[in-house]
Amino acid sequence: MSVELSEALKALDNPKRLQILSMLREPRKSFPEQEVDPDEVGVCVSIIQARVGLSQSTISLYLTALQRARLVTSQRIGPWTYYKRDEGNIAAFLERLSGTI
């Protein structure tokens, strides 16, 4: 599935969502406290929430928006959900955006 430009632009039209996506670019550097390999499984919602300083429900809504835009993927391990960037879709989004404007 391809990235919808309008959906991705809506998701990125929020400073905190953009900050989260940027932090996920280098998860080991941005979230050194995570014990599970963030490059492999992603970063736990609770760790993102603690770093960004918003409520867990707000962080979950923001991550859902980024996932709906296909900019991040998630996986559930036990009771925790981990998010990481979808680099392929981000590259496709940037390519489509550069071809559009």
Stockholm file with secondary structure:
# STOCKHOLM 1.0

chainA/1-101         MSVELSEALKALDNPKRLQILSMLREPRKSFPEQEVDPDEVGVCVSIIQARVGLSQSTISLYLTALQRARLVTSQRIGPWTYYKRDEGNIAAFLERLSGTI
#=GR chainA/1-101 SS CCCCHHHHHHHHSSHHHHHHHHHTTSHHHHCTTCCSCHHHHCEEHHHHHHHHTSCHHHHHHHHHHHHHTTSEEEEEETTEEEEEECHHHHHHHHHHHHHHC
#=GC SS_cons         CCCCHHHHHHHHSSHHHHHHHHHTTSHHHHCTTCCSCHHHHCEEHHHHHHHHTSCHHHHHHHHHHHHHTTSEEEEEETTEEEEEECHHHHHHHHHHHHHHC
//
